[in-house]
Amino acid sequence: MKQVGIKVIANNKKAHFNYFLSDFTECGIELKGTEIKSLRVSGATIGDSYIVIRAHEAEILNMYIKPYEQGNIFNHDPLRTRKLLLHKKEIRWFEDKMKQGGYTVVPTKIYFKGGRAKVEIALAKGKKIYDKRETIKKRDVERSLAKEEY
Protein backbone atom coordinates (compact mmCIF):
# COMPACT_ATOMS: atom_id res chain seq x y z
CA MET A 1 0.00 0.00 0.00
CA LYS A 2 1.36 3.44 -0.97
CA GLN A 3 2.01 6.00 1.69
CA VAL A 4 0.13 9.23 1.03
CA GLY A 5 2.55 11.73 2.60
CA ILE A 6 2.78 15.28 1.35
CA LYS A 7 6.22 16.79 0.74
CA VAL A 8 6.12 20.48 -0.20
CA ILE A 9 8.63 21.47 -2.88
CA ALA A 10 7.85 25.17 -3.39
CA ASN A 11 5.51 27.82 -1.99
CA ASN A 12 4.47 31.01 -3.74
CA LYS A 13 4.82 33.66 -1.03
CA LYS A 14 4.41 36.45 -3.58
CA ALA A 15 0.91 35.24 -4.44
CA HIS A 16 -0.27 35.52 -0.84
CA PHE A 17 1.10 39.07 -0.65
CA ASN A 18 -0.03 40.38 -4.06
CA TYR A 19 -3.48 38.75 -4.35
CA PHE A 20 -6.62 37.88 -2.44
CA LEU A 21 -6.73 34.10 -2.94
CA SER A 22 -9.81 31.89 -3.01
CA ASP A 23 -11.05 28.59 -4.47
CA PHE A 24 -7.90 26.49 -4.03
CA THR A 25 -7.73 23.46 -6.34
CA GLU A 26 -5.27 20.59 -6.55
CA CYS A 27 -4.20 19.47 -10.00
CA GLY A 28 -1.59 17.28 -11.62
CA ILE A 29 1.14 18.53 -13.90
CA GLU A 30 2.45 17.02 -17.11
CA LEU A 31 6.20 16.55 -16.74
CA LYS A 32 8.66 15.23 -19.32
CA GLY A 33 11.95 13.38 -19.12
CA THR A 34 14.15 14.41 -16.24
CA GLU A 35 11.79 17.02 -14.76
CA ILE A 36 10.46 14.73 -12.03
CA LYS A 37 13.98 13.73 -10.96
CA SER A 38 14.98 17.37 -10.89
CA LEU A 39 11.94 18.23 -8.75
CA ARG A 40 12.86 15.53 -6.25
CA VAL A 41 16.47 16.72 -6.00
CA SER A 42 16.55 20.47 -6.40
CA GLY A 43 12.99 21.72 -6.43
CA ALA A 44 11.38 24.51 -8.40
CA THR A 45 10.42 28.16 -8.17
CA ILE A 46 6.95 29.51 -8.88
CA GLY A 47 7.29 33.11 -7.72
CA ASP A 48 6.48 34.65 -11.12
CA SER A 49 4.31 31.82 -12.43
CA TYR A 50 0.75 32.14 -13.62
CA ILE A 51 -1.86 29.98 -15.35
CA VAL A 52 -3.40 30.62 -18.76
CA ILE A 53 -6.19 28.76 -20.50
CA ARG A 54 -5.66 28.13 -24.21
CA ALA A 55 -7.89 25.91 -26.35
CA HIS A 56 -9.71 24.68 -23.23
CA GLU A 57 -6.44 23.46 -21.64
CA ALA A 58 -4.80 24.96 -18.56
CA GLU A 59 -1.08 25.69 -18.83
CA ILE A 60 1.43 27.03 -16.33
CA LEU A 61 3.93 29.62 -17.54
CA ASN A 62 7.23 30.82 -16.00
CA MET A 63 7.57 27.85 -13.65
CA TYR A 64 11.30 27.19 -13.28
CA ILE A 65 12.50 23.62 -12.79
CA LYS A 66 16.29 23.40 -12.59
CA PRO A 67 17.87 21.14 -15.25
CA TYR A 68 18.82 17.71 -13.90
CA GLU A 69 22.59 17.46 -13.42
CA GLN A 70 22.89 13.88 -14.71
CA GLY A 71 20.42 14.49 -17.53
CA ASN A 72 22.94 15.23 -20.34
CA ILE A 73 21.21 15.65 -23.75
CA PHE A 74 17.83 14.55 -22.40
CA ASN A 75 17.45 17.58 -20.13
CA HIS A 76 14.40 19.80 -20.39
CA ASP A 77 14.00 23.52 -20.94
CA PRO A 78 13.75 25.01 -17.41
CA LEU A 79 11.02 27.57 -18.27
CA ARG A 80 8.91 25.60 -20.74
CA THR A 81 5.12 25.81 -20.69
CA ARG A 82 3.65 22.82 -18.85
CA LYS A 83 0.11 21.47 -19.11
CA LEU A 84 -2.01 21.16 -15.97
CA LEU A 85 -4.24 18.15 -15.52
CA LEU A 86 -7.73 19.35 -14.62
CA HIS A 87 -11.25 18.20 -15.44
CA LYS A 88 -13.07 20.06 -18.24
CA LYS A 89 -15.62 21.36 -15.77
CA GLU A 90 -12.89 22.88 -13.55
CA ILE A 91 -11.15 24.47 -16.54
CA ARG A 92 -14.44 25.99 -17.75
CA TRP A 93 -15.15 27.34 -14.27
CA PHE A 94 -11.73 29.03 -14.03
CA GLU A 95 -12.08 30.32 -17.60
CA ASP A 96 -15.47 31.89 -16.82
CA LYS A 97 -14.09 33.59 -13.71
CA MET A 98 -11.13 34.99 -15.67
CA LYS A 99 -13.46 36.34 -18.38
CA GLN A 100 -15.53 38.18 -15.77
CA GLY A 101 -12.53 40.43 -15.25
CA GLY A 102 -10.23 41.23 -12.40
CA TYR A 103 -9.38 37.60 -11.75
CA THR A 104 -6.37 35.50 -12.62
CA VAL A 105 -5.23 32.01 -11.66
CA VAL A 106 -1.91 31.54 -9.87
CA PRO A 107 -0.05 28.51 -8.48
CA THR A 108 0.38 28.64 -4.72
CA LYS A 109 2.23 25.42 -3.97
CA ILE A 110 4.04 22.48 -5.62
CA TYR A 111 4.24 19.24 -3.67
CA PHE A 112 4.48 15.48 -3.90
CA LYS A 113 1.42 13.55 -2.83
CA GLY A 114 1.57 9.78 -2.96
CA GLY A 115 4.65 9.93 -5.20
CA ARG A 116 3.03 12.20 -7.78
CA ALA A 117 3.78 15.88 -8.39
CA LYS A 118 0.81 18.14 -7.71
CA VAL A 119 0.23 21.87 -8.07
CA GLU A 120 -2.19 23.81 -5.89
CA ILE A 121 -3.77 26.65 -7.85
CA ALA A 122 -6.03 29.43 -6.66
CA LEU A 123 -8.32 32.06 -8.09
CA ALA A 124 -6.68 35.42 -7.40
CA LYS A 125 -7.87 39.01 -7.35
CA GLY A 126 -5.16 41.70 -7.27
CA LYS A 127 -4.59 43.73 -4.13
CA LYS A 128 -4.33 47.49 -4.17
CA ILE A 129 -1.35 49.26 -2.58
CA TYR A 130 -3.30 50.10 0.58
CA ASP A 131 -4.29 46.42 0.97
CA LYS A 132 -0.62 45.44 0.81
CA ARG A 133 0.24 48.05 3.46
CA GLU A 134 -2.47 46.60 5.68
CA THR A 135 -1.00 43.11 5.22
CA ILE A 136 2.44 44.39 6.23
CA LYS A 137 0.96 46.11 9.27
CA LYS A 138 -0.83 42.90 10.39
CA ARG A 139 2.35 40.90 9.95
CA ASP A 140 4.33 43.39 12.08
CA VAL A 141 1.71 43.32 14.85
CA GLU A 142 1.71 39.50 14.90
CA ARG A 143 5.50 39.46 15.01
CA SER A 144 5.61 41.89 17.96
CA LEU A 145 2.98 39.87 19.84
CA ALA A 146 4.98 36.70 19.28
CA LYS A 147 8.11 38.41 20.68
CA GLU A 148 6.21 39.54 23.80
CA GLU A 149 5.08 35.97 24.52
CA TYR A 150 8.69 34.80 24.81
CYANA upper distance limits for C-alpha pairs under 8 A (distance plus 0.5 A):
  2 LYS  CA    114 GLY  CA      7.15
  3 GLN  CA    114 GLY  CA      6.51
  4 VAL  CA    113 LYS  CA      6.43
  4 VAL  CA    114 GLY  CA      4.78
  4 VAL  CA    115 GLY  CA      8.23
  5 GLY  CA    112 PHE  CA      8.25
  5 GLY  CA    113 LYS  CA      6.34
  5 GLY  CA    114 GLY  CA      6.48
  6 ILE  CA    111 TYR  CA      7.06
  6 ILE  CA    112 PHE  CA      6.02
  6 ILE  CA    113 LYS  CA      5.22
  6 ILE  CA    114 GLY  CA      7.59
  7 LYS  CA    111 TYR  CA      5.92
  7 LYS  CA    112 PHE  CA      5.63
  7 LYS  CA    113 LYS  CA      7.31
  8 VAL  CA    109 LYS  CA      7.84
  8 VAL  CA    110 ILE  CA      6.65
  8 VAL  CA    111 TYR  CA      4.64
  8 VAL  CA    112 PHE  CA      6.94
  9 ILE  CA     39 LEU  CA      7.98
  9 ILE  CA     43 GLY  CA      6.13
  9 ILE  CA     44 ALA  CA      7.37
  9 ILE  CA    109 LYS  CA      8.10
  9 ILE  CA    110 ILE  CA      5.94
  9 ILE  CA    111 TYR  CA      5.48
  9 ILE  CA    112 PHE  CA      7.87
 10 ALA  CA     43 GLY  CA      7.40
 10 ALA  CA     44 ALA  CA      6.66
 10 ALA  CA     45 THR  CA      6.69
 10 ALA  CA     46 ILE  CA      7.55
 10 ALA  CA    109 LYS  CA      6.16
 10 ALA  CA    110 ILE  CA      5.68
 10 ALA  CA    111 TYR  CA      7.45
 11 ASN  CA     45 THR  CA      8.40
 11 ASN  CA     46 ILE  CA      7.74
 11 ASN  CA     47 GLY  CA      8.50
 11 ASN  CA    108 THR  CA      6.37
 11 ASN  CA    109 LYS  CA      5.03
 11 ASN  CA    110 ILE  CA      7.13
 12 ASN  CA     16 HIS  CA      7.66
 12 ASN  CA     45 THR  CA      8.44
 12 ASN  CA     46 ILE  CA      6.40
 12 ASN  CA     47 GLY  CA      5.81
 12 ASN  CA    107 PRO  CA      7.51
 12 ASN  CA    108 THR  CA      5.33
 12 ASN  CA    109 LYS  CA      6.53
 13 LYS  CA     17 PHE  CA      7.08
 13 LYS  CA     47 GLY  CA      7.65
 13 LYS  CA    108 THR  CA      8.15
 14 LYS  CA     18 ASN  CA      6.44
 14 LYS  CA     47 GLY  CA      6.55
 15 ALA  CA     19 TYR  CA      6.12
 15 ALA  CA     21 LEU  CA      8.37
 15 ALA  CA     47 GLY  CA      7.98
 15 ALA  CA    106 VAL  CA      7.65
 15 ALA  CA    107 PRO  CA      8.40
 15 ALA  CA    108 THR  CA      7.12
 16 HIS  CA     20 PHE  CA      7.46
 16 HIS  CA     21 LEU  CA      7.44
 16 HIS  CA    108 THR  CA      8.43
 17 PHE  CA    132 LYS  CA      7.26
 17 PHE  CA    135 THR  CA      7.93
 18 ASN  CA    126 GLY  CA      6.70
 18 ASN  CA    127 LYS  CA      6.16
 18 ASN  CA    132 LYS  CA      7.55
 19 TYR  CA    124 ALA  CA      6.04
 19 TYR  CA    125 LYS  CA      5.83
 19 TYR  CA    126 GLY  CA      4.98
 19 TYR  CA    127 LYS  CA      5.61
 20 PHE  CA    124 ALA  CA      6.04
 20 PHE  CA    125 LYS  CA      5.68
 20 PHE  CA    126 GLY  CA      6.82
 20 PHE  CA    127 LYS  CA      6.91
 21 LEU  CA    122 ALA  CA      6.50
 21 LEU  CA    123 LEU  CA      6.26
 21 LEU  CA    124 ALA  CA      5.15
 21 LEU  CA    125 LYS  CA      7.20
 22 SER  CA    122 ALA  CA      6.30
 22 SER  CA    123 LEU  CA      5.79
 22 SER  CA    124 ALA  CA      6.95
 23 ASP  CA    122 ALA  CA      6.04
 23 ASP  CA    123 LEU  CA      6.21
 24 PHE  CA    120 GLU  CA      7.08
 24 PHE  CA    121 ILE  CA      6.13
 24 PHE  CA    122 ALA  CA      4.87
 24 PHE  CA    123 LEU  CA      7.41
 25 THR  CA    120 GLU  CA      6.07
 25 THR  CA    121 ILE  CA      5.81
 25 THR  CA    122 ALA  CA      6.72
 26 GLU  CA    118 LYS  CA      7.16
 26 GLU  CA    119 VAL  CA      6.34
 26 GLU  CA    120 GLU  CA      5.01
 26 GLU  CA    121 ILE  CA      6.88
 27 CYS  CA     84 LEU  CA      7.08
 27 CYS  CA     85 LEU  CA      6.17
 27 CYS  CA     86 LEU  CA      6.31
 27 CYS  CA    118 LYS  CA      6.17
 27 CYS  CA    119 VAL  CA      5.90
 27 CYS  CA    120 GLU  CA      6.81
 27 CYS  CA    121 ILE  CA      8.01
 28 GLY  CA     84 LEU  CA      6.34
 28 GLY  CA     85 LEU  CA      5.29
 28 GLY  CA     86 LEU  CA      7.63
 28 GLY  CA    116 ARG  CA      8.37
 28 GLY  CA    117 ALA  CA      6.92
 28 GLY  CA    118 LYS  CA      5.18
 28 GLY  CA    119 VAL  CA      6.59
 29 ILE  CA     82 ARG  CA      7.52
 29 ILE  CA     83 LYS  CA      6.58
 29 ILE  CA     84 LEU  CA      5.10
 29 ILE  CA     85 LEU  CA      6.14
 29 ILE  CA    117 ALA  CA      7.16
 29 ILE  CA    118 LYS  CA      6.71
 29 ILE  CA    119 VAL  CA      7.28
 30 GLU  CA     82 ARG  CA      6.67
 30 GLU  CA     83 LYS  CA      5.91
 30 GLU  CA     84 LEU  CA      6.68
 30 GLU  CA     85 LEU  CA      7.47
 31 LEU  CA     35 GLU  CA      6.45
 31 LEU  CA     36 ILE  CA      7.11
 31 LEU  CA     82 ARG  CA      7.59
 32 LYS  CA     36 ILE  CA      8.03
 32 LYS  CA     76 HIS  CA      7.92
 33 GLY  CA     74 PHE  CA      7.34
 33 GLY  CA     75 ASN  CA      7.49
 33 GLY  CA     76 HIS  CA      7.49
 34 THR  CA     38 SER  CA      6.66
 34 THR  CA     67 PRO  CA      8.25
 34 THR  CA     68 TYR  CA      6.68
 34 THR  CA     71 GLY  CA      6.90
 34 THR  CA     74 PHE  CA      7.69
 34 THR  CA     75 ASN  CA      6.51
 34 THR  CA     76 HIS  CA      7.31
 35 GLU  CA     39 LEU  CA      6.63
 35 GLU  CA     65 ILE  CA      7.42
 35 GLU  CA     67 PRO  CA      7.86
 35 GLU  CA     68 TYR  CA      7.61
 35 GLU  CA     75 ASN  CA      8.32
 35 GLU  CA     76 HIS  CA      7.31
 36 ILE  CA     40 ARG  CA      6.81
 36 ILE  CA    117 ALA  CA      8.19
 37 LYS  CA     41 VAL  CA      6.80
 37 LYS  CA     68 TYR  CA      7.41
 38 SER  CA     42 SER  CA      6.19
 38 SER  CA     43 GLY  CA      7.04
 38 SER  CA     65 ILE  CA      7.48
 38 SER  CA     66 LYS  CA      6.90
 38 SER  CA     67 PRO  CA      6.95
 38 SER  CA     68 TYR  CA      5.38
 39 LEU  CA     43 GLY  CA      4.82
 39 LEU  CA     44 ALA  CA      6.81
 39 LEU  CA     65 ILE  CA      7.26
 39 LEU  CA     66 LYS  CA      8.28
 42 SER  CA     66 LYS  CA      7.36
 43 GLY  CA     65 ILE  CA      7.16
 43 GLY  CA     66 LYS  CA      7.69
 44 ALA  CA     63 MET  CA      7.80
 44 ALA  CA     64 TYR  CA      6.07
 44 ALA  CA     65 ILE  CA      5.12
 44 ALA  CA     66 LYS  CA      7.05
 45 THR  CA     63 MET  CA      6.68
 45 THR  CA     64 TYR  CA      5.77
 45 THR  CA     65 ILE  CA      7.31
 46 ILE  CA     62 ASN  CA      7.75
 46 ILE  CA     63 MET  CA      5.58
 46 ILE  CA     64 TYR  CA      7.10
 46 ILE  CA    107 PRO  CA      7.57
 46 ILE  CA    108 THR  CA      8.32
 46 ILE  CA    109 LYS  CA      8.44
 47 GLY  CA     63 MET  CA      8.43
 48 ASP  CA     62 ASN  CA      6.75
 48 ASP  CA     63 MET  CA      7.83
 49 SER  CA     60 ILE  CA      7.31
 49 SER  CA     61 LEU  CA      6.08
 49 SER  CA     62 ASN  CA      5.23
 49 SER  CA     63 MET  CA      5.78
 49 SER  CA    106 VAL  CA      7.23
 49 SER  CA    107 PRO  CA      7.24
 50 TYR  CA     60 ILE  CA      6.32
 50 TYR  CA     61 LEU  CA      6.14
 50 TYR  CA     62 ASN  CA      7.53
 50 TYR  CA    104 THR  CA      8.44
 50 TYR  CA    105 VAL  CA      6.80
 50 TYR  CA    106 VAL  CA      5.13
 50 TYR  CA    107 PRO  CA      6.84
 51 ILE  CA     58 ALA  CA      7.14
 51 ILE  CA     59 GLU  CA      6.08
 51 ILE  CA     60 ILE  CA      5.02
 51 ILE  CA     61 LEU  CA      6.70
 51 ILE  CA    104 THR  CA      8.13
 51 ILE  CA    105 VAL  CA      5.91
 51 ILE  CA    106 VAL  CA      6.20
 51 ILE  CA    107 PRO  CA      7.75
 52 VAL  CA     58 ALA  CA      6.33
 52 VAL  CA     59 GLU  CA      5.95
 52 VAL  CA     60 ILE  CA      6.99
 52 VAL  CA     61 LEU  CA      8.00
 52 VAL  CA    105 VAL  CA      7.97
 53 ILE  CA     57 GLU  CA      5.92
 53 ILE  CA     58 ALA  CA      4.98
 53 ILE  CA     59 GLU  CA      6.70
 53 ILE  CA     91 ILE  CA      8.16
 53 ILE  CA     95 GLU  CA      7.25
 54 ARG  CA     58 ALA  CA      7.03
 54 ARG  CA     59 GLU  CA      7.98
 56 HIS  CA     88 LYS  CA      8.09
 56 HIS  CA     91 ILE  CA      7.35
 56 HIS  CA     92 ARG  CA      7.85
 57 GLU  CA     83 LYS  CA      7.80
 57 GLU  CA     84 LEU  CA      8.06
 57 GLU  CA     91 ILE  CA      7.51
 58 ALA  CA     83 LYS  CA      6.55
 58 ALA  CA     84 LEU  CA      5.89
 58 ALA  CA     85 LEU  CA      7.99
 58 ALA  CA     86 LEU  CA      7.96
 58 ALA  CA     91 ILE  CA      7.17
 59 GLU  CA     81 THR  CA      6.97
 59 GLU  CA     82 ARG  CA      6.03
 59 GLU  CA     83 LYS  CA      4.89
 59 GLU  CA     84 LEU  CA      5.94
 60 ILE  CA     81 THR  CA      6.34
 60 ILE  CA     82 ARG  CA      5.89
 60 ILE  CA     83 LYS  CA      6.86
 60 ILE  CA     84 LEU  CA      7.32
 61 LEU  CA     79 LEU  CA      7.91
 61 LEU  CA     80 ARG  CA      7.65
 61 LEU  CA     81 THR  CA      5.58
 61 LEU  CA     82 ARG  CA      7.44
 62 ASN  CA     79 LEU  CA      5.98
 62 ASN  CA     80 ARG  CA      7.74
 62 ASN  CA     81 THR  CA      7.67
 63 MET  CA     78 PRO  CA      8.27
 63 MET  CA     79 LEU  CA      6.27
 63 MET  CA     80 ARG  CA      8.06
 63 MET  CA     81 THR  CA      8.23
 64 TYR  CA     78 PRO  CA      5.78
 64 TYR  CA     79 LEU  CA      5.51
 64 TYR  CA     80 ARG  CA      8.49
 65 ILE  CA     78 PRO  CA      5.48
 65 ILE  CA     79 LEU  CA      7.41
 66 LYS  CA     78 PRO  CA      6.18
 67 PRO  CA     71 GLY  CA      7.98
 67 PRO  CA     75 ASN  CA      6.55
 67 PRO  CA     76 HIS  CA      6.84
 67 PRO  CA     77 ASP  CA      7.78
 67 PRO  CA     78 PRO  CA      6.55
 68 TYR  CA     75 ASN  CA      6.88
 71 GLY  CA     75 ASN  CA      5.51
 76 HIS  CA     80 ARG  CA      8.49
 86 LEU  CA     90 GLU  CA      6.85
 86 LEU  CA     91 ILE  CA      6.95
 87 HIS  CA     91 ILE  CA      6.86
 88 LYS  CA     92 ARG  CA      6.61
 89 LYS  CA     93 TRP  CA      6.69
 90 GLU  CA     94 PHE  CA      6.78
 91 ILE  CA     95 GLU  CA      6.52
 92 ARG  CA     96 ASP  CA      6.56
 93 TRP  CA     97 LYS  CA      6.86
 94 PHE  CA     98 MET  CA      6.70
 94 PHE  CA    105 VAL  CA      8.03
 94 PHE  CA    123 LEU  CA      7.99
 95 GLU  CA     99 LYS  CA      6.73
 96 ASP  CA    100 GLN  CA      6.88
 97 LYS  CA    101 GLY  CA      7.68
 97 LYS  CA    103 TYR  CA      6.99
 98 MET  CA    102 GLY  CA      7.61
 98 MET  CA    103 TYR  CA      5.53
 98 MET  CA    104 THR  CA      6.17
 98 MET  CA    105 VAL  CA      8.23
 99 LYS  CA    103 TYR  CA      8.39
102 GLY  CA    125 LYS  CA      6.50
102 GLY  CA    126 GLY  CA      7.72
103 TYR  CA    123 LEU  CA      7.23
103 TYR  CA    124 ALA  CA      6.06
103 TYR  CA    125 LYS  CA      5.36
103 TYR  CA    126 GLY  CA      7.89
104 THR  CA    123 LEU  CA      6.52
104 THR  CA    124 ALA  CA      5.73
104 THR  CA    125 LYS  CA      7.01
105 VAL  CA    121 ILE  CA      7.24
105 VAL  CA    122 ALA  CA      6.18
105 VAL  CA    123 LEU  CA      5.22
105 VAL  CA    124 ALA  CA      6.14
106 VAL  CA    121 ILE  CA      6.11
106 VAL  CA    122 ALA  CA      6.14
106 VAL  CA    123 LEU  CA      7.18
106 VAL  CA    124 ALA  CA      7.13
107 PRO  CA    119 VAL  CA      7.17
107 PRO  CA    120 GLU  CA      6.28
107 PRO  CA    121 ILE  CA      4.71
107 PRO  CA    122 ALA  CA      6.83
108 THR  CA    119 VAL  CA      8.06
108 THR  CA    120 GLU  CA      6.09
108 THR  CA    121 ILE  CA      6.06
108 THR  CA    122 ALA  CA      7.24
109 LYS  CA    119 VAL  CA      6.28
109 LYS  CA    120 GLU  CA      5.58
109 LYS  CA    121 ILE  CA      7.75
110 ILE  CA    117 ALA  CA      7.67
110 ILE  CA    118 LYS  CA      6.30
110 ILE  CA    119 VAL  CA      5.07
110 ILE  CA    120 GLU  CA      6.87
111 TYR  CA    117 ALA  CA      6.31
111 TYR  CA    118 LYS  CA      5.91
111 TYR  CA    119 VAL  CA      7.00
112 PHE  CA    116 ARG  CA      5.78
112 PHE  CA    117 ALA  CA      5.06
112 PHE  CA    118 LYS  CA      6.42
113 LYS  CA    117 ALA  CA      6.97
113 LYS  CA    118 LYS  CA      7.23
127 LYS  CA    131 ASP  CA      6.27
127 LYS  CA    132 LYS  CA      7.07
128 LYS  CA    132 LYS  CA      7.05
129 ILE  CA    133 ARG  CA      6.86
130 TYR  CA    134 GLU  CA      6.74
131 ASP  CA    135 THR  CA      6.80
132 LYS  CA    136 ILE  CA      6.81
133 ARG  CA    137 LYS  CA      6.66
134 GLU  CA    138 LYS  CA      6.71
135 THR  CA    139 ARG  CA      6.71
136 ILE  CA    140 ASP  CA      6.73
137 LYS  CA    141 VAL  CA      6.79
138 LYS  CA    142 GLU  CA      6.69
139 ARG  CA    143 ARG  CA      6.63
140 ASP  CA    144 SER  CA      6.70
141 VAL  CA    145 LEU  CA      6.70
142 GLU  CA    146 ALA  CA      6.64
143 ARG  CA    147 LYS  CA      6.82
144 SER  CA    148 GLU  CA      6.82
145 LEU  CA    149 GLU  CA      6.94
146 ALA  CA    150 TYR  CA      7.43
